[in-house]
């Protein structure tokens, strides 16, 4: 869902997050936290800040703005310009970034998915080099764009990995046209926006530090207007009840083999939501990471996650 917490692995109180000098949780950056596993006290920041570059895996993505790749294309889909890249050959694998990220977030570790996949990396509507949002971001609209992209590419069915907001888009894809998603990995996705997440969504755009706004400006080609449109969408999430509204009967229509990955201390989406999804989706597996927050596999755990996810997708 909202990636200002994503990849920080934030597991503390939402109020502490808003009051800290935490950096924006762009994709594949996460925080060092010091968790007392004996007393189960909330984590405390290490080194005084939570925003950092996740070792060398994501240094290029975080250090510079996205640069068009020779394989990149811009197409108008559903009246919206969508930028995407295709890398390697093999079975189509759709990689969906989270909210406020872009397809570039996957590039530093793209080769680690192995030789079996053709990687499809879109910038979801309103993100990266795709056009500026003309209305609030909705995951179901982004899913409609992705269906159009798959049609354009002549891809009848594919597999997918989605992180947070990207995982939410995958849920729409897998329920609306179940035959098109053969297997998927959902990291920090949710069937609906719970009440505890909504206050954070409504306040986030107003509390974002200037440093993090600058980071967003450098990673979205539309500059300030694009950033403003994205931040306004976080407020719309707080009042939205129809975009993410997956009931157990609806989830039971999913045909895709599904690996659900969740941190047990996610402040946005409590772990019970992932358990609920795992019970409802017929061919699902649930991987709960202890003492972990939103985006629990990112940062130093990412390489191991890729191996596990790739093996699952190849089954």
C-alpha positions in Angstrom: 0.0 0.0 0.0 1.6 3.2 1.1 5.3 3.0 0.7 6.3 5.9 2.9 6.5 3.2 5.5 7.4 0.5 3.1 11.0 -0.7 3.2 11.6 1.1 6.4 10.5 -2.0 8.2 8.8 0.4 10.6 7.2 -1.5 13.5 6.7 1.2 16.0 3.7 3.5 16.7 2.3 5.5 13.8 2.6 8.6 16.0 6.3 8.1 16.5 6.7 7.7 12.7 5.0 11.1 12.1 7.1 12.8 14.7 10.5 11.4 13.7 12.9 12.7 11.0 12.2 9.5 9.1 12.9 9.6 5.4 10.4 8.7 2.8 10.1 4.9 2.4 10.8 4.7 -1.3 11.0 1.2 -2.7 13.9 -0.9 -1.5 15.1 1.4 1.3 14.4 0.2 4.8 15.4 1.2 8.3 17.8 -0.2 10.8 15.8 -0.9 14.0 16.9 -2.3 17.3 14.3 -4.7 18.5 14.4 -6.1 22.0 13.3 -9.7 21.4 13.2 -10.5 25.1 10.9 -7.7 26.2 9.2 -7.2 22.8 9.5 -3.4 23.2 9.0 -1.2 20.1 12.1 -0.8 18.0 14.3 2.2 18.3 16.3 3.9 15.6 19.9 3.1 15.1 22.1 6.0 14.2 19.4 8.6 14.7 17.8 8.3 11.2 15.6 5.7 9.5 16.2 6.5 5.9 19.2 4.8 4.4 20.4 3.1 1.3 19.9 -0.6 1.4 23.5 -1.6 1.0 24.7 -1.9 -2.6 21.7 -3.5 -4.1 19.7 -0.3 -4.4 22.3 2.4 -4.3 21.9 3.4 -7.9 18.1 3.5 -7.7 18.1 5.7 -4.6 21.1 7.9 -5.5 19.9 9.2 -8.9 16.7 10.0 -10.8 15.3 7.3 -13.1 17.0 7.3 -16.5 15.2 5.9 -19.6 16.6 2.5 -20.7 16.9 1.4 -24.3 14.2 -1.2 -23.7 11.8 1.5 -22.3 8.6 2.4 -24.0 5.8 4.9 -23.4 2.3 3.8 -24.5 -1.1 5.4 -24.0 -3.3 2.9 -22.1 -6.8 3.8 -20.9 -6.1 7.4 -21.8 -3.0 7.5 -19.6 0.6 7.4 -20.6 2.3 4.4 -19.1 6.1 3.9 -19.2 7.5 0.4 -19.0 10.6 -1.7 -19.6 11.1 -5.3 -20.6 14.3 -7.1 -19.7 15.6 -10.6 -20.5 13.6 -13.5 -22.0 11.6 -16.3 -20.7 8.3 -16.7 -18.9 6.6 -13.3 -18.4 7.1 -12.0 -14.8 5.3 -8.8 -13.9 7.1 -6.8 -11.2 4.9 -4.1 -9.6 6.5 -1.5 -7.4 4.8 0.1 -4.4 3.1 3.5 -4.0 5.6 6.4 -4.6 8.1 4.1 -6.3 8.8 3.2 -9.9 9.8 0.3 -12.1 13.4 1.4 -11.7 13.3 0.1 -8.1 13.7 -3.4 -9.5 16.6 -2.8 -11.8 19.6 -3.1 -9.4 18.6 -6.7 -8.5 16.9 -7.7 -11.8 19.5 -10.3 -12.8 18.9 -12.2 -9.5 15.5 -13.3 -10.7 17.4 -15.8 -12.8 17.4 -16.7 -16.5 13.9 -18.1 -16.6 11.9 -14.9 -16.6 11.1 -12.1 -19.0 10.8 -9.1 -16.6 8.0 -6.6 -17.2 8.6 -3.4 -15.2 5.9 -0.8 -15.5 5.7 2.6 -13.8 2.2 2.5 -12.4 -0.1 5.4 -13.4 1.1 8.6 -11.8 4.5 7.2 -11.0 8.0 7.5 -12.3 7.9 8.5 -16.0 4.2 7.7 -16.4 1.9 10.7 -16.8 0.8 12.8 -13.9 -2.4 11.7 -12.1 -5.5 13.6 -13.2 -7.5 12.0 -10.4 -6.7 10.2 -7.2 -4.7 7.0 -7.6 -6.9 3.8 -7.3 -5.4 0.3 -7.4 -8.3 -0.9 -9.6 -7.5 1.7 -12.2 -3.8 0.7 -12.2 -4.9 -2.9 -12.7 -6.9 -1.9 -15.7 -3.8 -0.3 -17.1 -1.8 -3.4 -16.6 -4.4 -5.6 -18.3 -4.1 -3.2 -21.3 -0.3 -3.5 -21.2 -0.5 -7.3 -21.2 -2.9 -7.1 -24.1 -0.5 -4.8 -26.0 2.3 -7.2 -25.4 0.3 -10.2 -26.5 0.7 -11.8 -23.1 -2.3 -14.1 -22.3 -1.1 -15.1 -18.8 1.9 -14.3 -16.6 3.2 -14.5 -13.0 3.8 -11.5 -10.7 5.5 -10.0 -7.7 4.0 -7.0 -6.0 5.2 -5.0 -3.1 2.7 -3.2 -0.9 0.7 -1.1 -3.4 1.9 -3.3 -6.2 0.6 -6.3 -4.3 -2.8 -4.6 -4.0 -2.8 -4.2 -7.8 -2.0 -7.9 -8.2 -5.0 -8.7 -6.1 -7.2 -6.8 -8.5 -5.6 -8.6 -11.5 -6.0 -12.0 -10.0 -9.7 -11.5 -9.0 -10.9 -9.7 -12.1 -9.3 -12.1 -14.7 -8.2 -15.1 -12.6 -7.0 -17.0 -15.7 -4.3 -14.4 -16.5 -2.3 -14.6 -13.2 -0.7 -18.1 -12.8 1.3 -17.4 -9.7 2.0 -14.4 -7.6 4.0 -13.2 -4.6 2.3 -10.5 -2.4 4.5 -8.6 0.0 2.7 -6.3 2.5 -0.5 -6.3 0.6 -3.9 -6.0 2.1 -7.5 -7.1 1.3 -8.8 -3.7 2.6 -7.5 -0.6 4.4 -7.9 -1.1 8.1 -9.0 1.6 10.5 -5.6 1.9 12.1 -4.0 2.9 8.8 -6.4 5.6 7.8 -5.3 8.4 10.2 -1.7 8.0 8.9 -2.9 8.1 5.3 -4.9 11.3 5.9 -2.0 13.2 7.6 1.0 11.9 5.6 1.1 14.4 2.8 1.0 17.4 5.2 3.8 16.1 7.3 6.4 15.0 4.7 9.8 16.7 5.3 11.2 18.9 2.5 14.1 16.5 2.1 11.8 13.7 1.2 9.8 15.8 -1.2 13.0 16.6 -3.0 13.7 12.9 -3.2 10.3 12.3 -4.8 10.9 15.2 -7.2 14.1 13.6 -8.4 12.5 10.3 -9.0 9.3 11.4 -10.8 9.7 13.0 -14.2 6.8 15.4 -13.6 8.4 17.1 -10.7 6.3 19.0 -8.2 2.9 18.6 -9.9 3.4 14.8 -10.0 4.5 14.7 -6.4 1.6 16.8 -5.2 -0.9 14.5 -7.1 0.6 11.4 -5.5 0.5 12.9 -2.0 -3.1 14.0 -2.4 -3.9 10.4 -3.2 -2.8 9.3 0.2 -5.6 11.4 1.7 -8.1 9.8 -0.7 -7.0 6.3 0.5 -8.1 7.3 4.0 -11.7 7.9 2.8 -11.7 5.0 0.3 -13.8 1.9 1.0 -14.4 0.5 -2.5 -11.0 0.4 -4.1 -9.6 -2.2 -1.7 -12.5 -4.3 -0.6 -11.6 -8.0 -1.0 -14.0 -10.2 0.9 -13.1 -13.9 1.6 -15.6 -15.1 -1.1 -14.1 -12.8 -3.6 -10.5 -13.9 -2.7 -11.6 -17.5 -3.1 -12.0 -16.9 -6.9 -8.2 -16.5 -7.3 -6.7 -19.3 -9.2 -3.1 -18.3 -8.9 -0.7 -20.1 -6.6 0.0 -17.3 -4.1 2.8 -16.7 -1.6 1.7 -14.1 1.0 4.6 -12.4 2.8 3.9 -10.3 5.9 5.8 -8.8 8.9 4.1 -9.6 12.2 4.5 -6.0 13.4 3.3 -4.1 10.4 1.7 -0.9 11.7 -0.4 -0.4 8.6 -1.7 -3.9 8.0 -2.0 -6.2 11.0 -0.9 -9.8 10.5 -4.5 -11.0 10.8 -5.3 -9.5 7.4 -2.7 -11.8 5.8 -4.0 -14.8 7.7 -7.5 -13.9 6.4 -6.2 -13.8 2.8 -4.3 -17.1 3.2 -7.5 -18.8 4.5 -9.6 -17.5 1.6 -7.2 -17.9 -1.4 -7.3 -21.6 -2.4 -3.7 -22.3 -3.4 -1.9 -20.0 -0.9 1.1 -20.1 1.4 1.8 -17.7 4.2 5.2 -16.5 5.2 5.2 -14.4 8.4 8.4 -12.7 9.4 8.9 -12.2 13.1 9.8 -8.7 14.5 9.3 -7.2 11.1 7.2 -4.3 9.9 6.0 -3.1 6.5 8.1 -4.4 3.6 9.7 -7.1 5.8 11.8 -8.7 3.2 13.6 -5.6 1.9 17.0 -4.3 2.6 19.4 -7.0 3.8 16.7 -9.7 3.5 16.0 -9.0 -0.2 18.5 -11.4 -1.7 17.2 -14.4 0.2 13.6 -13.3 -0.6 14.3 -13.3 -4.3 15.6 -16.8 -4.1 12.6 -18.0 -2.2 10.2 -16.1 -4.4 11.8 -17.3 -7.7 11.7 -20.9 -6.5 8.0 -20.5 -5.6 7.2 -19.0 -9.0 9.1 -21.7 -10.9 7.2 -24.6 -9.2 
